Amino acid sequence: MKVHETRSHAHMSSDEQKCFLQKGNMRKHKAEGKLPEAEQSPKKAKSEKDSVNGTGDEYKEFCKAVEENLSVDQIKEVLETNGQDCSAPEETLLAQCQDLLFYGALDKCPLCGGNLICDNEKRFVCGGEISEWCSCVFSTKSPPRKEEPIKLPDSVMNSAISDLIKKHQDPKTRPKRELSSDKPFAGMMISLMGRLTRTHQYWKNKIEKHGGKVSNSVKGVTCLVVSPAERERGGSSKLVEAMEQGLPVVSEAWLIDSIEKQEAQPLEAYDVVSDLSVEGKGIPWDKQDQSEEAIESLSAELKMFGKRGVYKDTKLEESGGKIFEKDGLLYNCAFSLCDLGKGRNEYCIMQLVTVPESNLNMYFKRGKVGDDPNAEERLEEWEDEEEAIKEFARLFEEITGNEFEPWEREKKIQKKPHKFFPIDMDDGIDVRSGALGLRQLGVASAHCKLDSFVANFLKVVCGQEIYKYALMELGLDPPDLPMGMLTDIHLKRCEEVLLEFVEKLKTTKETGQKAEAMWADFSSRWFSLMHSTRPMRLHDFNELADHAASAFETVRDINTASRLVGDMRGDTLDDPLSDRYNKLGCKISVVDKESEDYKMIVKYLETTYEPVKVSDVAYSATVVNVFAVESKATPSLDDIKKLPNKVLLWCGSRSSNLLRHIYKGFLPAVCSLPVPGYMFGRAIVCSDAAAEAARYGFTAVDRPEGFLVLAVASLGEEVKEFTSPPEDTKTLEEKKVGVKGLGRKKTEESEHFMWRDDIKVPCGKLVPSEHKDSPLEYNEYAVYDPKQTSIRFLVEVKYEEKGTEIVDVEPE
């Protein structure tokens, strides 16, 4: 388990304490001016800065004298007398005391008022909390100190080194300590192999410039840097030798990132081969490259599908195991803890499972997603049912700091510092488990009585794949937690946390580390509620839109899909596709390719489309099929035609969100943010450019199929135009006026035409507009009442790299 040195000693396991002591001992060695032999750094000439700051021989001798002459009790007394924290291990307390007596007592953290500590001689950090969700993120190399004489207890005043210590009592004469930035590769020997993006000589110069050395062999090196392609080629004898010796083999990105961040990055995060070694147990997901982690998560089986789901690893479901239920309570809980201040991201599972002709079983698991070998896990049999229930409730309180029954019955809970928070699972089946798997799709389609094209569409929206991919792309796909089967209460809590933070951003004037703390606190809250395989500290509105607002809308829509799809795992021979089609309450029909509607839609797409760019590759979009939609959830064409100022517009949507749109209609954006898609507040946003919608409909390079939505929107009698985010979106929402955001590109108005008598189709060549400074690339239209929009068509498109030939494949 990774140990974070700002972590409170009171919350550590015994293993973590041992690890902490070892690290504290390392700090002790450094304070004394010596390192273990294997880590001796090359000797450096004493710099003028070292002398001025008192970090040279004088400080080393001082530290040695303190260690030899002061007892542990005296060290604690010094710290307590000067208002410092004394909860750390002895070795750490020694380093704190040495720093205090030489440089002066550390002042309180300017962010949260907590105590500052020196973190591994690299920086000073705070051991306090910003809130019950997040530990403090304050960090500095030059900490604030109390401008007052050091307070010395009598036992120290009477010690053999009292005169030495008194020399540093006066704040006017003591030196100032500022931790310098060490070169990231200091003390490291690095070996290079294979064809890298830069020459070996280039990297040799870079490594030496940043404190390291380069070796031609792998003997005694810190790591071997290779191209990931070496893994596919099988590598050379040098690679084999490194693997046999258990040396880290990392990608070139480790060098790049370490230099950029001026700190050596964790080697395991850049590992390219450890899963190939005989004794290797794989790399934890949070240490893998994102593309590698994505492959792992996509292939992983969902281990718990909902509130009644027996966790797969127990293997109790195979014996008829079911979640224990008594007095209306289901004894199955999942928890999440994300504290970005301490770098913690963990989940926890607790279940009581009944098995026929067996005792009650209690299962407990705690760890990181994708790191099962290091997880705490146990399965126990209980003969006494009441005792098992008491133990379950005790564990719940230990994990959360709250009582079990008030939570389970009334959802009453208060987040406590360093404690987990429940992921409120609903009584159903996550669509990643209940929908059709790849092997079932062909059978289901063969037995479907629907039109073959419609059946093919149902295969997509009733299959597991699009939902797995959507959650994977968002990093919200832990196999241990059913993110597609959450209660409405949990989703509402997520929405409230997001909206509260958005409102806070509108009024805050915080900058610098105070602003960082505010973002870290929200990010910790958010990723505790929406457990992610890769939580991150959000920093700006664009990240908030992508990783919170849009992510929430996708998870919300996938939860709707889960309830509609249900459990399709065992009924493929009974035409489950037709059954779900009937539940949709709509009519979907394929549009004849010779019809005027089909030709109009193809023209509209081709005229207003520009290639989607992924890295340096551009992707074109070609219409495969068009489906006409009549949904009970949205106004009919006849009803929408009674409204004024109607326009046929493009709406981008992930495939994973389509079932929700068809089943319940469009929902307004969850919040107002000054970025495209959210800048007009809680509105339904469409565009006259297929290019804009295609950004949302594009899936991935290896999954070229997607869907765009064509909907009729009534903009109303009054339409307001904007070239920048409006300051007051609430007024627009209340008055439900139509809004047009003017982009840097527009469709040529002379080419626009009418459809079905009075519905405008703004189909025209994309040309530059006069609004060159607009934040929008294309025009956006916003309406605030779902009754002003009517979904008319689903356009199935295939994205292809420009220049490749597209082949239509008939559905099965």
KARATA-V942048 format. One record per helix or strand. SS is the DSSP state (~ for helix, > for strand). FROM is the first residue (numbers start at 1). TO is the last residue. Records with the same first field share a line. If there is no record, write none. Layout:
SS=FROM-TO / FROM-TO
//
This chain:
~=9-11 / 14-31 / 37-39 / 48-53 / 57-69 / 72-81 / 90-103 / 154-157 / 162-166 / 200-209 / 229-233 / 237-244 / 253-261 / 267-270 / 274-276 / 285-287 / 290-299 / 312-314 / 317-319 / 372-374 / 385-400 / 404-410 / 431-434 / 438-446 / 452-461 / 465-474 / 488-507 / 512-529 / 541-565 / 572-574 / 576-584 / 596-607 / 637-640 / 655-664 / 690-697 / 729-735 / 749-751 / 786-788
>=106-106 / 116-119 / 123-126 / 129-129 / 135-135 / 139-140 / 145-145 / 189-192 / 213-215 / 223-226 / 248-251 / 271-271 / 322-323 / 325-326 / 329-330 / 332-339 / 344-354 / 360-367 / 376-382 / 421-423 / 425-425 / 436-436 / 463-463 / 486-486 / 586-590 / 612-614 / 617-631 / 646-652 / 684-687 / 700-700 / 703-703 / 705-714 / 719-722 / 738-741 / 745-747 / 753-755 / 759-761 / 766-768 / 778-778 / 780-783 / 789-801
//
